[in-house]
Amino acid sequence: MPFKEYNSNLKLITMKTILHIDASARLTTNSVEEYNSISKSIAASFINKWKENNPTDKIIHRDVGVNPPNFITQDWIAAVFTPDEVKTKEQRALLSLSDTLINELEQADIIVMSSPMYNYGLPAALKAWFDQVIRINKTFSFDLTRGDHPLEPIMSGKTMVLATSCGEFGFGPGGINEKKNHLGTHIQTMSHYLGIDTFYEINAEYQEFNDDRHKESVQNAHNKAKELASTLSNSYISTLQ
Ligand SMILES: Cc1cc2nc3c(=O)[nH]c(=O)nc-3n(C[C@H](O)[C@H](O)[C@H](O)COP(=O)(O)O)c2cc1C
């Protein structure tokens, strides 16, 4: 449950927790600027602006590009489907990373996720994170009495801000590569099972062209990330009646 404080103008400020997930294999600290991850730097623009407005909010950061979660295994799946009361010590150990990642998600009001486009979709490391987190009776329930849609998310009310970068361009609606976009579309579909009700996506394109269109696209993405951070943080402030 988020706690609350009042600022000097007697506005009610609800403290938020942000879960910040980066996924590019690239860092943001390379000495050669162009080797740095664009998607991570756009997410950082959002986070830095958020911190300016909400310096005491909790931010949980994971870089799955640098520290990828394990891929799930047959034993992992068996452990997930074993009732808690009869789980073995080994099965509990096998699920401990998943438990930790889900606990981080449960705390989060906002998820700021950054991802490169790799082979028209998300990196395997980020998919591994989703596979560890979207788990029966933890993040979704399954009930055949619901008919053709037996899955339902357990959590709700969360917001996701997704920052992406790609080498080509035109992946949006009506764009020349619209049909090849399996990045934002896939993440948005999965995000339903994280309890995401509101989804924003900010894209930088043209990285492989390294031209003015690329510079403009990256600049616009940073501006949008900062604007969205301000707009969203204002939306959590309400004036005392
Ligand atoms: C392994 C790999 C696969 C890529 N596949 C695609 C792709 O399918 N489509 C595309 O537009 N760009 C592709 N790119 C380019 C990246 O999306 C681009 O460099 C992006 O800026 C990477 O994100 P980052 O800057 O956050 O690391 C690929 C790059 C790499 C390294």
The ligand as a Gaussian input file, in Angstrom:
#p B3LYP/6-31G(d) Opt

LIG

0 1
 C       21.261000      -8.749000     -32.347000
 C       20.601000      -7.524000     -32.935000
 C       19.439000      -7.662000     -33.655000
 C       18.809000      -6.547000     -34.186000
 N       17.653000      -6.706000     -34.893000
 C       16.996000      -5.611000     -35.360000
 C       15.751000      -5.738000     -36.039000
 O       15.209000      -6.821000     -36.226000
 N       15.145000      -4.621000     -36.500000
 C       15.677000      -3.386000     -36.299000
 O       15.059000      -2.393000     -36.701000
 N       16.853000      -3.223000     -35.641000
 C       17.523000      -4.298000     -35.169000
 N       18.696000      -4.161000     -34.500000
 C       19.188000      -2.794000     -34.210000
 C       18.837000      -2.394000     -32.788000
 O       17.448000      -2.469000     -32.577000
 C       19.341000      -0.975000     -32.508000
 O       20.741000      -0.981000     -32.565000
 C       18.872000      -0.453000     -31.144000
 O       19.329000       0.874000     -30.996000
 C       19.390000      -1.337000     -30.020000
 O       18.926000      -0.841000     -28.775000
 P       19.929000      -0.187000     -27.735000
 O       20.491000       1.038000     -28.431000
 O       19.112000       0.140000     -26.577000
 O       21.022000      -1.171000     -27.456000
 C       19.362000      -5.255000     -33.974000
 C       20.559000      -5.147000     -33.256000
 C       21.179000      -6.252000     -32.733000
 C       22.441000      -6.095000     -31.933000

